[in-house]
Amino acid sequence: MLLRLVSGLFRRHPPRRAASDDLAAALNRGAALTQDGQLAAALQVYLGAAKKYPREAAPHIRAGNLLRKLWRIEEAVHAHTRALELSPDSHALILSAVLFQSHYLAGVSAEALFQMHCR
C-alpha cells in the first residue's frame, strides 16, 4: 500500500531536473544557435542563463565570447571579468582572457581594463 502511494506521488509530480541539467540544456541551445549564425538569439540564451545561474561561470564565458564576436568589447570584458571572479583558478579562462586582451585590446594596459571594469 505504501509503495502504491509513493509511486502515485511520483506519477503526479515527476522528479524535477537538476539545475545543472537545465544549465547544460541552455548552454547547448545557445551553442546550436551560435552554430546556426543566430548570434543575437544565442546571446539572449546565455544572458538568461547567467541571470538564472549567477554563480556559474559558463554562461558568462559564453556570453563574453559572443559579445566579443559582436564587437561589444566593453560588455565582453565585463562578462569575462565576472567569469574570472566566479572561477579564478580556471586556467582555460585565464588564457582566454589574456588572448582576448592581446588580440582585441592591443595597446590597452591591464590597469586600464581594471579601471574600466571598476567604473
FILUM-133788 format. One line per 4 residues: number of its first residue (from 1); their letters; for each residue x, y, z of C-alpha. Coordinates in nm, 3 decimals, padded with zeros to 5 digits. Layout:
BEGIN
NUM> a> X/Y/Z | ...
//
This chain:
BEGIN
1> mllr> 00.000/00.000/00.000 | 00.282/00.242/00.086 | 00.451/00.153/-00.242 | 00.131/00.245/-00.436
5> lvsg> 00.108/00.577/-00.251 | 00.471/00.666/-00.321 | 00.453/00.561/-00.686 | 00.130/00.760/-00.724
9> lfrr> 00.303/01.071/-00.589 | 00.586/01.035/-00.839 | 00.343/00.990/-01.126 | 00.167/01.315/-01.040
13> hppr> 00.489/01.505/-00.967 | 00.773/01.385/-01.187 | 01.118/01.444/-01.044 | 01.249/01.790/-01.121
17> raas> 01.555/01.812/-01.337 | 01.865/01.922/-01.159 | 01.974/02.282/-01.208 | 02.288/02.156/-01.378
21> ddla> 02.073/01.977/-01.637 | 01.882/02.299/-01.706 | 02.205/02.496/-01.734 | 02.356/02.236/-01.968
25> aaln> 02.043/02.248/-02.184 | 02.064/02.628/-02.205 | 02.433/02.614/-02.296 | 02.362/02.353/-02.564
29> rgaa> 02.074/02.562/-02.702 | 02.300/02.868/-02.714 | 02.573/02.668/-02.890 | 02.326/02.541/-03.150
33> ltqd> 02.201/02.895/-03.216 | 02.559/03.019/-03.245 | 02.640/02.742/-03.492 | 02.333/02.842/-03.697
37> gqla> 02.461/03.201/-03.705 | 02.184/03.331/-03.478 | 02.423/03.521/-03.252 | 02.170/03.764/-03.106
41> aalq> 01.937/03.479/-03.007 | 02.227/03.278/-02.863 | 02.342/03.580/-02.664 | 01.995/03.614/-02.513
45> vylg> 02.004/03.247/-02.411 | 02.344/03.289/-02.245 | 02.247/03.613/-02.071 | 01.928/03.446/-01.946
49> aakk> 02.130/03.153/-01.812 | 02.375/03.393/-01.646 | 02.084/03.567/-01.477 | 01.921/03.240/-01.370
53> ypre> 02.251/03.086/-01.253 | 02.453/03.388/-01.135 | 02.714/03.175/-00.957 | 02.803/02.969/-01.266
57> aaph> 03.092/03.088/-01.482 | 02.998/02.904/-01.803 | 02.715/03.130/-01.922 | 02.929/03.437/-01.854
61> irag> 03.213/03.289/-02.058 | 02.984/03.203/-02.348 | 02.817/03.545/-02.336 | 03.159/03.711/-02.329
65> nllr> 03.272/03.514/-02.632 | 02.963/03.615/-02.828 | 02.988/03.977/-02.719 | 03.346/03.971/-02.846
69> klwr> 03.231/03.835/-03.183 | 02.972/04.114/-03.196 | 03.245/04.370/-03.115 | 03.068/04.472/-02.794
73> ieea> 03.408/04.481/-02.630 | 03.331/04.658/-02.301 | 03.043/04.418/-02.233 | 03.267/04.124/-02.326
77> vhah> 03.532/04.242/-02.081 | 03.267/04.268/-01.809 | 03.133/03.916/-01.882 | 03.481/03.762/-01.878
81> tral> 03.570/03.954/-01.561 | 03.259/03.814/-01.392 | 03.353/03.463/-01.506 | 03.702/03.508/-01.362
85> elsp> 03.551/03.627/-01.032 | 03.342/03.308/-01.021 | 03.621/03.076/-01.131 | 03.955/03.243/-01.055
89> dsha> 04.157/02.922/-01.088 | 04.035/02.832/-01.436 | 04.350/02.813/-01.647 | 04.148/02.799/-01.970
93> lils> 03.957/03.110/-01.872 | 04.272/03.297/-01.776 | 04.433/03.202/-02.107 | 04.119/03.311/-02.293
97> avlf> 04.126/03.646/-02.113 | 04.493/03.701/-02.197 | 04.440/03.611/-02.564 | 04.132/03.833/-02.573
101> qshy> 04.326/04.124/-02.428 | 04.622/04.078/-02.661 | 04.411/04.034/-02.976 | 04.126/04.280/-02.929
105> lagv> 04.276/04.530/-02.692 | 04.634/04.556/-02.811 | 04.780/04.870/-02.663 | 04.532/04.877/-02.375
109> saea> 04.701/04.807/-02.044 | 04.567/04.564/-01.788 | 04.542/04.857/-01.548 | 04.319/05.045/-01.794
113> lfqm> 04.096/04.736/-01.823 | 04.074/04.716/-01.445 | 03.982/05.085/-01.423 | 03.717/05.040/-01.695
117> hcr> 03.568/04.749/-01.500 | 03.561/04.945/-01.173 | 03.360/05.233/-01.317
//
